[in-house]
Amino acid sequence: MGNLRHSVFVTFFIPVMALLLIFQLTSSLYAKTAQAETHRVRVGLITNADKLAFKTTGKYQLINKKSGEIIANLKPGERWELTVNNNRMVLTKNGEPAGEFNDPLVVQGATATQVSILSAVTTISSNGSNLAALSGDGKVTNLGTDLSKYQVRSASGVQPMTAGNSELALITLEGPGNTKRYRGDMEFKISNTGQLVAINELPVEEYLYGVVPSEMPVSFGLEALKAQALAARTYALRAALNNKNMDFDLAPTDASQVYGGYDAESPMANRAVQETAGEVITYQGQLIDAVFFSSSGGFTDNSEDVWKNYVPYLRWKEDPYDKNDKHYNWVVYNTVDQLTNRVNQGLAQLGYQQQFGQVQALEEVARTSSGARVKAMRINGLGLDGSPLTVEVANADRVRVVLGLKSSLFTWEQQRDEAGNLTAITITGSGWGHGLGMSQYGARGMAEQGYNYRQILQYYYTGVDIVPNYGR
């Protein structure tokens, strides 16, 4: 989506009777915890590898996804490697053969969560999976994995809540140009092209830990990070609905939104996710397409001007909060040959068949509703065969792509020789990104002026609601 990237101490008093209820109704609690984790996403981390390897920290099992057979109880430090032979996955453990498989394999967290009551002291043991507490009125509170921030009131007073096994469960994935650690589970399978695929499946909240600081700098402040968390959560859950029949819901790049896994996490960003857990953005009861971008250049725009379709909550407005020195008044200079090459690359990227031998002029056709962005442009010149060629490009985001610019908010000057031939072009612009929805620099500006995350979101997305419990 974009190029942008502390934990608060909470005293949580759980009456002993409520804890006894948890102890007595452990299976019910687990069922409710599992229900809370049905909001899971699948991220296609790697889709075309010849070889993949993984290690684990914490308790994991390797399972045949189709049969449910447990292939191995994984131990920390073991290195498992997968290659492909005759459309079968070949598995090795520390360099030794460990089997061949047609079915997908899943590295899955072992379930070993337990609650015990010992006299007046309460201890919660976990393998790293989220825990939840059930209060006397039946309310389920997600405790997450960091129990150190909670306290328990018992007959002997306030006691710290401790984890008997606090080791965080992580999977280290080694792939082409990628060695990172991830929460959740990992599925390995063979694609239709005979290559290895790695898919990370995990609760959406844990996924957001790796997204928010990858998409927005943590220096932007807590309220801006909370706004980013809601936008990213809403975007991810909508993608999961739209792609439920696909192998995975999201890519880890800006083709979806940037996801850096555990190694990208930040305490401040995690706090933003935790303090907004379950909150999403809706329009007339439906999850919105919560698109966002880096910098508006002073204006957002209408969806039908930038992309194609009318979207009622993606409306243009002035953006006085987006102020930065990084993405304003940038200049791009191209000679006519450089411009021709750039235009040809952009046309090919957009699927046009036409190619220029030489670009001779750029002509503005229309601007967006805000008046800030170039909505349509006519490119005049000579084709590869030397005959006259004119190509019109619309809408605004396609104009940005065809010229290779950070934004479609720009003006230009064309330099010509004495004979009137185009020799060069100087483009001056502001902003970075498509210009629809939330500006990340604008969110920072609003936060610095004292606006909270709800106000930020309701400014950039017109007529939306902020609702709890994933919009259910």
N, C-alpha and C positions, 0 to 999 in steps of 0.2 A: 504494500500500500504506500509506504513512505520510506524515507531514508532516516527518519528520526528514531532514537532510543529516549531497620528501624522498626523496628518493630515496636508497637505500642504495648505497654504493659497493661493487661486487663485483669482485674480481679473478678473471678467468676465463682460465686458461692453456690455450691451444690449441696443441698440438705442430705444428710445421711440416709434418710428414708428414700429419697429419690435415687440415691446411688444403689441402695438395696434393691430398688425396683429395677434398675439397670441390670444388676446382677441376676435377678430372677428372670428377667425377660431379655436375656442376651440375644437370643435368636430374633426376637422382634426388633430389637435395636439394630441388629445387623441388617435386617430387611429394610428398615427405614433409612439406614445409612446407604445401603445399596440403591434404594430408590432415589436418594438425593444425588447419587453419582450417575444416574442414568443420563445426565447431561454430559456426555462424553464426546470427544471429537477424535477423528483419525487424521493424522498428518502424514502425507507421503514424503518422507524425508529423502529417500533415494529411490529412483525408479528405473535405473538402467546400469546396474553394476555387474561386473564379472565376478567380483569377490567381495564379501563382507565379513567382518569379524565383530565379536562383542565380548564384553566382560560384564560382570555384575557386582554390585555392592548391596548387601542386604539379602533377604530371603526371596529367591525366585525359583521357579520351575520351568523347564522346557517341555512344552506340550504339543502334541499333534492336534492341530485345531479341529480337524474333521472327526477323528475318533475319540478325542479327549484323553488319549493315553499319555501318561507322564513319562517322558523319555529320560529326564534326568532332574535331580534336585541340584541346582547350580550352587557352586561354592565361590566365594570371592577369590579373585586372582586367576581363576581358570580362563583360558582364552579359547573361545569357540570360533571356528571359521567355516564359512559357507562358500562353496563354488557350485558351478553347474556342469553336469555331464549327462548328455543324452536326455535333456529336459527333466533331470532329477537333481534335487539339491543334495550335494555331498557335504556331510558334516564331519568336522574333525574337532577333537578336544586336545588342546596342548600339542597339536601336531599329529595325534594318533587318530585313526579312523573311528568314527562314532555312528556311522549309518548313512543310508541314502533314502530320500523321501520324495514322494510325489505331492503330498499334501502340505499346505502351509504349516509352518511351525510358529509357535507363540512363546515368547519369554514373558511369563506371567508372574506377578507377585503372589507369593504363598500367603494364605490367610492364616494368621496366627495371633490375631487380636484377642485379648482376654481382659476381663475386669475382675479384680479380686478385692474382697473386703477383709482386712486383717485387723481385728480389734478396732481401735479408733483411727487407725492410719489407713488411708486409701492410696492404692497404687494402681496405675493404669499401664499395662504393658502393650507395646505395639511394635510391628515390624516396619513401621514407616507409613502405613496406610492411614487415611483420615479416620479419626474417631468422632463419635457424637455423644452428647449427653442428653438423657431423657429426663425432663423435670416432672414434678408431681402433677402438673396440669397437662402432661402429654406433649409438651413442646420439645421438639428436637433441636438442639444447638450443635452445629458443626464445630468441633474443637480443632480441626486441622491436624498437623503433625508436630507442631512445636508446643509441647505441653508446659514448657518452662514459664510461660506467661500467665498460667492459671494457678489459682489457689482453691483449696477446698475447706469449707467450714465443717468441722466434725465436733464430737463431744469434747475433745481435748483442745479445741480452738482451731485457728487457721493453720492449715498445713499445705506445703507445696505439693502440687501434683507432679508426679515423676513418671518417667517411662522406663520400664525395666530393660527394654532393648530399644534405644533411641537411634540406632544406626539408620540413616536415611537410605531407602532402597532406590538405587539408580542403575541404569544400563548405560554402559559406554559403548557407543557404536563407532566402528572404524569402517570408513568407506572412502570412495574416491574424493580426495581433498577434504575429508570430513572426519574428525575425531572429536566427538562431543558426548556429554553425559545428558541423559534424559530421565525424567520421571515416567511413571506409568508402565505400560506393557509395550512389547515390540513384536510385530508380526513380520515374518519373512516368507516370501512366496516367489514364484517364477512368473514373469510377465508373459504376455502373448508373443513377445519377441525373443523369449528365451533368456532374459536377463533377470537378475535378482532385484527384488523390491523390498524396501524396509519401511514399515508403517508404524508410527508411534501412536498408540491409543491411550488416552488418559482423560481424567475429569477436566472439564473446560476451565475450571478455576486454576488448576495446576498448569494447564496449557498457557493461560494468560500470564503466569509468572515469567514465562520465557518470551512472551510477545511484547508486553507493555514497555519494558526497558529497551527492547530492540527497535521499537517504533518511535519512542519519544525519550529524549534525554531526561534522566531523573532530576536534573537541575531545574527542570521546568516547574517543579513544585507539586505538592500533594494533590491539590484540587485539579490541576491540569492532568495529572496522572490518573486520577479517578475518572475524569471525563474520557481519557484514552481507554481505560479499562472497560467502561460501559460500551464504548464504540466497538472495541475489539471483541468483547463478549457477544454483543448483538450480531456483529458481522459473522463470527464463527458459528453461532447457533443457527443462523439463517442459512449459512453454507451447508451445515450438517443436514438441514431439512431438504435443501435443494439437491444435495448430492448423495442422498441416502441409498441409492442403488449403485453407487460407484464404489471403487475399491477404497477410496479415501475422500475425506471432505475438503481438505485444505492442503495447499503447498506451503513449504516453510519460507518462501520468498515473497517479494512484493507482488507476485502474481496473485497471492491471497493477502497474507500479511506476514511480516518477517517474524520468524520463530527461532530463537537461539537455544532452546532447551535450558537445562539446569545451569549451564555455565554462563548464561546471559543474565541470570536473575540478580535482583537488587533488593535489599531490605525495604527501601522506600517504595519501590514499585509493587513488591509483594503486599505491603501494607495497603496500598491503593486498591489492589484486587480484593484483599480480605475484607476491607471496610465497605466494599460495595457488592459483596458476594451475592449472586443471584439477581442483581438489578439489570434490567435491559431497557432498551428504547423501543417504544411501539408507536405506531400511527393507526388509529382506529382499530386497536386491539391486535395488530399484527406486527411482528418484528420488522424493523426497517432495514433497508440496505444501508448500513451505517458507514458509508464511505468517508474517508478522510484523506488529508494530504498535508504537505509540509507548510507552505506559506502562500497566502492569498494574493499578495501584492496590493492589498487594499480593497479587494472585491471578491466575493464568491459569485457563482452564477447559477443559472437555471439548468436543470438536467438536460432538457431537450436542445439547448444551445451547445452544450459541451459534448454530450454523447448523442442520444437519439430520442429516447422516450421521455414523456412528461412524468415526473415524479413529484407529488404534491408537497413533500417535505424538503425537497432539494430546490430551494428558491434563492434567487440572487439577493444580495444585500451588501451595503458598504461594510467594510471590516476595519474600523479604526483601531482595533486591538492588536492587529498583526503588524508589529513594528520590529524590524531587525536589520542589521547591517549585512547579513550574509546573503540574502536573496532579493535585494532591491537594487535596481539600477545596474543590472549586469549587462555586459556588452559582448556581442558575438560578431566577429569580423570574418567574412569569407570572400576569397577571390571568386571569380565567376566559375573557375574549374572546381574549387572546393564546394561552392554552392550546388553545382550540377551533380557532383558525386553524392552530396548529402541528400538532395532531393530524390535522386534515383534509389538510394538506399531506403529512404522513407517510403517511397511509393511501393517498392517491393515488400516492405514490412507490412504495409496496409493491404496488400493483395492486388495492386494495380498492375496491369500488363505493360503499360506505356513506360518508356525510358527516354530520357533526353540525351541528345548529343551535346547540346548546350542550352542552358537556361538564359533567356534574354531579358525577362522582366517578371516581377511579382506584382500582382494587382489585387488590392483588397476588394472583396465582394460584399461582405456583411460583417457586422460586429454583433456580439451577444447582447442580451437584454440589459446588462449592466453598462454596456458601452465600453467596457474595459478590454475585452478579449476579441481577437480576430476569430470570427465564426466561420468564415469561408474565404478562400483565397484562390485566385486564378493564376496559374503558372504558365507563362508563354515562352516559347523557344523553338528549337529545331530538334526533330526526332533523330534517332540513330542513322536514318537514311538521308538526313539533311532536309527533309520536308518540314513545313511548319507544324508545330504541335502545341496544343493547349490542353491543360488538365486542370479541372476545378476540384478542390479538396474542401470538404466540410464533414463534420462539424469541428468545433474549436479544438478538441483533443487530437483530432486527426491532423489539423494544421500544425499543432505542436510537434507531433511525431514526424511529419514529413520534413520539417525544417530542423529536427534534432534539437529542440529548445527545451529549457526548463519549464516554460509556461507559454500559453498562447496570449498572455497579456504583454504586448510589445508594439513598438513602432519600428520603422526602418528607413534608411536612406540608401538610395542606389547611386553608385558612382559610375560615370560613363566617360569614355574618351571623347576626343574632338569630333569623331565621326558619329557619336551617339551610341556606340556599342557599350553594353554593360561590362564593367571591369571588376566590380566588387560590390559588396553590400554590407552595411553596418546595421545590426539589429540591437536595439536597446529595450530591455524588458524588466519586469519585476515578478516575483513569485516563483514557486516551485511546485509543480503538480497540476492535476486536472482542474482544481478550483471548485469542486463540489463537496458539500457537507462541511465537516469540521476542519478548520485550519489549525494545525498543531501549534504554530507560533502564535496564532490568535488566542488559542486556549491558554497559552502561557501568559499572554498579555492580560487576559481577563482575570486569571488567577492572581496576578500581581496587583491588580486593582481591587481585589477583595471579593470577586465573584466566586460562588461555589460551583461544583461540578455540574449540578443540575441546571443552574443558570447558563453555564457555558454551553451545555448540550442543547438547551431549548433556544439558545440564540442561533446556533448554526444549523439546527434541524427544525424547520418551521412546523409548528402545531403538533409536536410530538409529546408523548407522556413517558415519564420514568417510572417503571413499575417493578415490584419485587418478585421473587420466586420464579424467575425466568419467564415471566409473562403468563403463567398459568392461571 
